[in-house]
Amino acid sequence: MSQPENRQFRLIRRPVGHVKREDFEFRTEPARAPEHGEIMVGVEYLSLDPAMRGWMNEGKSYIAPVKLGDVMRAGGVGTIIESKADGFVPGDVVTGALGIQTVATLAAKDCIKVDASLAPKPLFISALGMPGMTAYFGLLVVGEPKSGETVVVSGAAGAVGALVGQIAKIQGCHVVGIAGGAEKCRYIVDELGFDGAIDYKSDSVPAKLRELCPKGIDVYFDNVGGQILDDCLAQINLRARIVICGAISQYNNTTPVKGPSNYLALLVNRARMQGMIVFDYADRYPEGARAMAGWMKDGRLKSREDIVDGIETFPETLQKLFTGENFGKLILKV
């Protein structure tokens, strides 16, 4: 049996600043046949996430960097073409680290079977996938919101931030989102039910925080870092919790990362700042997925996907995350 053609992006140099097409090689080769315990997956949708920028850098992190010459790492969803693993058969739909390619051959143990009759496939790499699990465990386990508290989230119209705000509302919190542009701010208030929105592109963030959070900030869910983190630290309450999920404003820096200059607010307020990596909660994903699916079914949780066609657009499409052009969870349709 001849192997299907596999189109793929391989990382060939460490990006400096913003990612460029020249940082990758786009090649076509026969897909590798599965060995014992492996499956071959026809990739259908790929998740594009800010964390991918960090995976391209050399150095110590929570996960090994993508090696030069390797297929660019990415989560995805697709359908099994061929299987040499017990419990997996052609036609099964799976999610896993499929990579930026059209056909992935990998260990079945590294994939999760999903029931595609329950939701559209993109949702399994959106609200029911890593972004959803990040929001669920990051807010509820690390942030520990209590009914009546004030929760602020940056990147509030993005894949994680939009879910964080809605989950906080479900918990009975007063929720304020920080987003870029009037359209995104209207969306999180009018469609997602946030209590207020701050447009970091046109508003004074400190002034709007004082206006919309008159009782101060109890939980800040940070997706952007930089100056907005400092602005929020200035208004935290006693024993506030700051969840460090991401720092998208810093990922493409060619100069040293800007850390919080206002960190003494943590001391004064006996507050806690804690990093959050979703993989730490892998054994609890079924719990999170059940809760998220339930909230979606009863209409309390909405998900928005920004789907771009064509694997060949990958380098340029990824940049939408860093320019703010994406609106919702950015997904590449293979």
HUKACOR-V711611 format. One record per residue. N is the residue number from 0. SS is DSSP state (helix for helix, strand for strand, loop for the rest). PHI is phi in whole degrees, 0 to 359 (NA if undefined). Layout:
n = (N:N)
ss = (SS:SS)
phi = (PHI:PHI)
//
This chain:
n = (0:1:2:3:4:5:6:7:8:9:10:11:12:13:14:15:16:17:18:19:20:21:22:23:24:25:26:27:28:29:30:31:32:33:34:35:36:37:38:39:40:41:42:43:44:45:46:47:48:49:50:51:52:53:54:55:56:57:58:59:60:61:62:63:64:65:66:67:68:69:70:71:72:73:74:75:76:77:78:79:80:81:82:83:84:85:86:87:88:89:90:91:92:93:94:95:96:97:98:99:100:101:102:103:104:105:106:107:108:109:110:111:112:113:114:115:116:117:118:119:120:121:122:123:124:125:126:127:128:129:130:131:132:133:134:135:136:137:138:139:140:141:142:143:144:145:146:147:148:149:150:151:152:153:154:155:156:157:158:159:160:161:162:163:164:165:166:167:168:169:170:171:172:173:174:175:176:177:178:179:180:181:182:183:184:185:186:187:188:189:190:191:192:193:194:195:196:197:198:199:200:201:202:203:204:205:206:207:208:209:210:211:212:213:214:215:216:217:218:219:220:221:222:223:224:225:226:227:228:229:230:231:232:233:234:235:236:237:238:239:240:241:242:243:244:245:246:247:248:249:250:251:252:253:254:255:256:257:258:259:260:261:262:263:264:265:266:267:268:269:270:271:272:273:274:275:276:277:278:279:280:281:282:283:284:285:286:287:288:289:290:291:292:293:294:295:296:297:298:299:300:301:302:303:304:305:306:307:308:309:310:311:312:313:314:315:316:317:318:319:320:321:322:323:324:325:326:327:328:329:330:331:332:333)
ss = (loop:loop:loop:loop:strand:strand:strand:strand:strand:strand:strand:loop:loop:loop:loop:loop:loop:loop:loop:loop:helix:helix:helix:strand:strand:strand:strand:strand:strand:strand:loop:loop:loop:loop:loop:loop:loop:strand:strand:strand:strand:strand:strand:strand:strand:strand:strand:loop:loop:loop:helix:helix:helix:helix:helix:loop:loop:loop:loop:loop:loop:loop:loop:loop:loop:loop:loop:loop:loop:loop:strand:loop:loop:loop:loop:strand:strand:strand:strand:strand:strand:strand:strand:loop:loop:loop:loop:loop:loop:loop:loop:loop:strand:strand:strand:strand:loop:loop:loop:loop:strand:loop:strand:strand:strand:strand:strand:helix:helix:helix:strand:strand:strand:strand:loop:loop:loop:loop:loop:loop:helix:helix:helix:helix:helix:loop:loop:loop:loop:helix:helix:helix:helix:helix:helix:helix:helix:helix:helix:helix:helix:helix:helix:loop:loop:loop:loop:loop:loop:strand:strand:strand:strand:strand:loop:loop:loop:loop:loop:loop:helix:helix:helix:helix:helix:helix:helix:helix:helix:helix:loop:loop:loop:strand:strand:strand:strand:strand:strand:loop:loop:helix:helix:helix:helix:helix:helix:helix:helix:helix:helix:loop:loop:loop:loop:strand:strand:strand:strand:loop:loop:loop:loop:loop:helix:helix:helix:helix:helix:helix:helix:helix:loop:loop:loop:loop:strand:strand:strand:strand:strand:strand:loop:loop:loop:helix:helix:helix:helix:helix:helix:helix:helix:loop:loop:strand:strand:strand:strand:strand:strand:strand:strand:strand:loop:loop:loop:loop:loop:loop:loop:loop:loop:loop:loop:loop:loop:loop:loop:loop:loop:loop:loop:helix:helix:helix:helix:helix:loop:loop:loop:strand:strand:strand:strand:loop:loop:helix:helix:helix:helix:helix:helix:helix:helix:helix:helix:helix:helix:helix:helix:helix:helix:helix:helix:helix:helix:loop:loop:loop:loop:loop:loop:loop:strand:strand:strand:strand:strand:loop:helix:helix:helix:helix:helix:helix:helix:helix:loop:helix:helix:helix:helix:loop:loop:loop:loop:loop:strand:strand:strand:strand:strand:loop)
phi = (NA:288:277:293:288:238:263:210:253:250:285:242:204:285:295:245:73:290:293:236:303:292:282:232:248:259:231:237:207:295:294:284:291:289:259:304:85:248:227:252:241:278:284:247:222:238:272:255:229:304:301:300:296:291:295:277:270:284:127:290:205:286:213:298:293:295:286:298:97:273:299:298:292:193:282:198:225:195:244:293:265:213:224:234:231:297:86:234:228:307:102:294:262:227:241:170:279:278:85:279:199:271:224:242:245:204:294:299:295:267:241:237:285:232:264:290:280:273:197:302:304:302:295:284:240:236:296:260:237:301:300:295:292:298:295:296:283:298:283:285:270:275:284:48:290:240:307:93:281:259:244:245:228:265:58:288:260:276:301:274:301:296:286:303:299:292:295:298:295:300:278:87:266:274:239:237:248:248:216:252:107:297:295:293:295:297:300:290:274:284:258:260:87:300:280:195:220:239:268:294:281:230:267:280:301:301:293:291:297:296:289:270:235:298:262:84:247:265:227:242:259:260:249:236:68:63:296:295:300:299:300:287:302:293:235:281:267:303:60:292:240:248:262:266:261:196:213:299:292:251:294:256:300:255:245:305:299:275:272:290:273:261:292:295:299:295:293:302:262:48:267:238:244:224:284:227:240:297:297:296:249:304:287:250:306:302:299:295:296:298:295:296:297:296:293:292:297:268:83:272:225:243:228:236:245:251:257:248:277:101:299:293:272:311:301:287:295:303:294:301:296:263:261:81:286:287:229:105:292:278:227:259:274:286)
//
